[in-house]
Amino acid sequence: MPIYFFNIHYGEAHPDNHGEELPDDKAAWHEATLVAGEVFKDLDGKFEPGRHWELEVTNEQQKSIFVISVSGEKK
């Protein structure tokens, strides 16, 4: 079963050094949406305008498969 890594980028990189075995890319996308929701929630209101938050899913070869990104901006 392939291994996927869920790397967080928020100010600095927070690499996933363990990864998770999942059956396919569809399962990795599903897991990414769950992880993104939980991690972003844990920012606990500290996300500010002008900041960028990103979850990057990579495969075993460190090739980027998916990216979920959130940017804050003041208008």
Protein Blocks (a to p, Z undefined) as FASTA:
>chain_A
ZZddddddehiacddfkbpadfblklmmmmmmmmmmmmmmmnnopacghiacddddddfk
opafbdcddddddZZ
